[in-house]
C-alpha cells in the first residue's frame, strides 16, 4: 500500500495551522507584489492617503469609503498582476485570448483608479 501525498498540503490543514500557513502565502504575495512598480507606487501613495482619509472623512462612513477606495486599487492591481503572471507562465507567444485577459485586467485597474479618484474628489469637494 502506497501513501499518496496531496498535490497541495494546504488542503489537508485545518484550524489555526491552516490560517497560519495561509498568512504566510498572503505575505509572500504582498512581497511579490512589491516587486511590481505599479503596486509599489500605489502602496507608497496609500501611506499618505490612508492617514489622510481619517482627516478628510467627517464620519466613519466617509473614512471607510476613502480608505476602501485606496485599498481596492491595490487589491485590483494584485489580481491584475496575478492574471499577467499566469498568462506569462503559459508562454511568451502572442495570442488573442492572452491579450484579452491582460487588457481586461488592465481595464479593471483603470476602473478602480477612476473610482478612487471620484470618491476622493467628492470628499475634497464636500470638505472645502
Buried (B, 14 or more C-beta within 10 A) or exposed (E): EEEEEEEEEEEEBEEEEEEEEEEEEEEEEEEBBEEBEBBEEBBEBBEEBBEBBEEBBEEEEBBEBBBBBBBBBBEBBBBBBBBBEEBEEEEEEEEEEBEEBBEEBBEBBEEBBEBBEEBBEEBEEEEE
